[in-house]
Amino acid sequence: MLLDTASLYFRAYFGVPESVKAPDGTPVNAVRGLLDFIARLVQDHHPDDLVACMDFDWRPQWRVDLIPSYKAHRVAEEAPAGSPEPDEEEIPDTLSPQVPVIEDVLDALGIARIGAAGYEADDVIGTLTAQATGPVDIVTGDRDLFQLVDDRRGIRILYPLKGVGTLQITDEALLHEKYGVDGPGYADLALLRGDPSDGLPGVPGIGEKTAAKLLATYGDLAGIMAAADDPASKVTPAQRKRLVEARPYLAVAPKVVKVATDVPVPAVDHTLPADPADPERLEALAAQWGLGGALHRLLVTLRR
């Protein structure tokens, strides 16, 4: 089981009241919410291995170089030119201090936490999925990862609809039913229709339904562009014009939209821990941040 950790702690932050606080008054709603999420996921799905995948760079420069608008609207403060540090992401003031706490607690628990410099959590998930020798459940609220769905390999997305108690089990049948595509086809669908939340412009005038019809007819983006260049094809004049005009964007969009599968991830033990890696540290964190009930529920679940 691979967790898109930031996606889940954002959901926990907005789903758990901010009145949930540590003894010193600091909000810990995202911390406690995430711990409850993990407990429920382990209880319901019994993974052998669990990895909390992290955004070491939420807006990699190599993606921005290709599409400058990529996540630009979410930048709170740009990093100085030449700085190895990523731009600062705009996140709620009371969430950002909770992220280091989440990292400390996961480490003390012994839950594998993996990121890679210059890459997003999506890319870590893509790489670990590519390396997996058995089935993989990916837990994320980000539809971009639907591109990894692969029934043959047992790769599916657990997409939270309400907390993590109600999950949309996303397999190829669901993708075909909702979008008319398979996993790889979803990436082409996404780049054609665009995604305002990621600053991807898409092809003007080509929405989700039109993109799905084009993919059903011509197979993939390369097939669509070949048809756009073929005067004898059945691509409408308006669609042909839009696709040809969007060629510069479509030439680079696949590299931006498709998750990397060759990220240099560290070799760590992914096994779900039955006991904390650092019990004393965990006890200190529990006392400092008032994590009692949530942490207790997770520890009981891990020991089953």
GUMAR-100061 format. One record per residue (C-alpha): residue in three letters; x, y, z. Coordinates in steps of 0.2 Angstrom, whole numbers, plus 5000, padded with zeros to 4 digits. Layout:
// GUMAR-100061
ALAXYZ...
// end
This chain:
// GUMAR-100061
MET500050005000LEU500750174994LEU500050335003ASP500050494994THR500450575011ALA500150755007SER498550724998LEU497950625014TYR498550755027PHE497650895017ARG496050795018ALA496350765036TYR496650945040PHE495050995031GLY494050845038VAL494550865057PRO494051015067GLU495451135070SER494851135088VAL495850975090LYS497451045098ALA499050995107PRO499251035126ASP500051205121GLY498651245110THR499451205093PRO498151125081VAL498550945077ASN497050905067ALA498050845052VAL499150745063ARG497850655072GLY496750635056LEU498150555046LEU498450435060ASP496650385060PHE496650365041ILE498150255042ALA497350145056ARG495750125045LEU496750085030VAL497749955038GLN496249885047ASP495149875031HIS496449815018HIS497849725028PRO499349775018ASP500949685020ASP502049835016LEU501650025018VAL502550175012ALA502150355016CYS502650434999MET503250625002ASP503350774991PHE505250824992ASP504850944978TRP502950984975ARG503351084959PRO504951014951GLN505851144940TRP506051014926ARG504151014925VAL504051204926ASP505351224912LEU504151134901ILE502551214906PRO502851374916SER501051384922TYR501251214931LYS500551244949ALA501051424947HIS499451484956ARG499951384971VAL501651474974ALA501651574990GLU503451624988GLU504751594975ALA506451514979PRO507951624975ALA508651594957GLY509851444958SER509251394975PRO509151204978GLU507551234988PRO505851224980ASP504651364979GLU503551384995GLU501851314992GLU500351404998ILE499551305012PRO498551355027ASP499551435041THR498951305054LEU499451155043SER501251195038PRO501851175057GLN501051005058VAL501950925043PRO503650905053VAL502650825067ILE501850705055GLU503650655048ASP504250635066VAL502850525071LEU502950415056ASP504850395058ALA504550345077LEU503250225072GLY504450145059ILE503250175044ALA504350195029ARG504350375023ILE505150395006GLY505450554995ALA506650604982ALA507550764979GLY506750854963TYR505250744963GLU503450744969ALA502650604979ASP501750554963ASP503450504955VAL503950404970ILE502350314969GLY502550284951THR504350214954LEU503850104968THR502350034958ALA503549994943GLN504649904955ALA503349804964THR503249614961GLY501449604968PRO499849694969VAL499849874974ASP498549984982ILE498850174980VAL497850284992THR497650464985GLY496450604982ASP497350644966ARG496550584950ASP498250604941LEU498750434948PHE497350344939GLN498650334925LEU499450194935VAL497950074936ASP498349904928ASP497249754932ARG498449634925ARG499749684938GLY498449714952ILE498749904953ARG497250004959ILE496850174966LEU495950184983TYR495150364980PRO494350434996LEU492650494994LYS492350535012GLY493750515024VAL494550345020GLY493050245026THR492250265009LEU493450234995GLN493150224977ILE494050064971THR494750124955ASP495149984942GLU495049974923ALA493249934923LEU492850094933LEU494050204922HIS493150134906GLU491450164914LYS491850344919TYR493050404907GLY493150284892VAL495050244895ASP496250134903GLY497650184915PRO498850254902GLY497450324892TYR496950434907ALA498650524906ASP498250574888LEU496450624893ALA497050734907LEU498350824896LEU497050854882ARG495650924894GLY496851014905ASP496851034924PRO496651204932SER497151144949ASP498851094942GLY498951244930LEU498851134914PRO498051234900GLY497451084890VAL496851104872PRO495651244871GLY493951184866ILE494251004869GLY493450944886GLU493450774894LYS492050704883THR492850754867ALA494550694873ALA493850524877LYS493050514860LEU494650554851LEU495550424861ALA494250294858THR494450324839TYR496250354837GLY497050254852ASP498250374860LEU498950554859ALA500150504845GLY498650424835ILE497650584838MET499050694831ALA499350584816ALA497450604812ALA497550784814ASP498950794801ASP497950674789PRO496650774778ALA495750614775SER495450584794LYS493750614802VAL494450744814THR493250894812PRO494051054805ALA493851144822GLN494651004831ARG496050994819LYS496351174820ARG496451164839LEU497551014840VAL498751084827GLU498851254836ALA499151164853ARG500651064846PRO501951154856TYR501051114872LEU500650934867ALA502450904863VAL502950934881ALA501350894891PRO501650704892LYS503250724901VAL502450844914VAL500850744916LYS501550564916VAL502250514933ALA504150464933THR504450284935ASP506350294937VAL506650404952PRO508150364963VAL507250304979PRO508150244994ALA508150054998VAL507250045014ASP506149915023HIS504349935018THR503649805029LEU502149865040PRO502849875058ALA502049785072ASP502949885085PRO503650065085ALA505450085079ASP505750215093PRO504550185107GLU505350325118ARG505350455105LEU503550405100GLU502950425119ALA503750595120LEU502950645104ALA501250585110ALA501450685126GLN502050845117TRP500650845104GLY499250765113LEU499050615101GLY498450495113GLY496850415106ALA497350425088LEU499050355091HIS498350215102ARG497050165089LEU498450145076LEU499650055087VAL498249925092THR497849905073LEU499749875069ARG499849745082ARG498449635076
// end
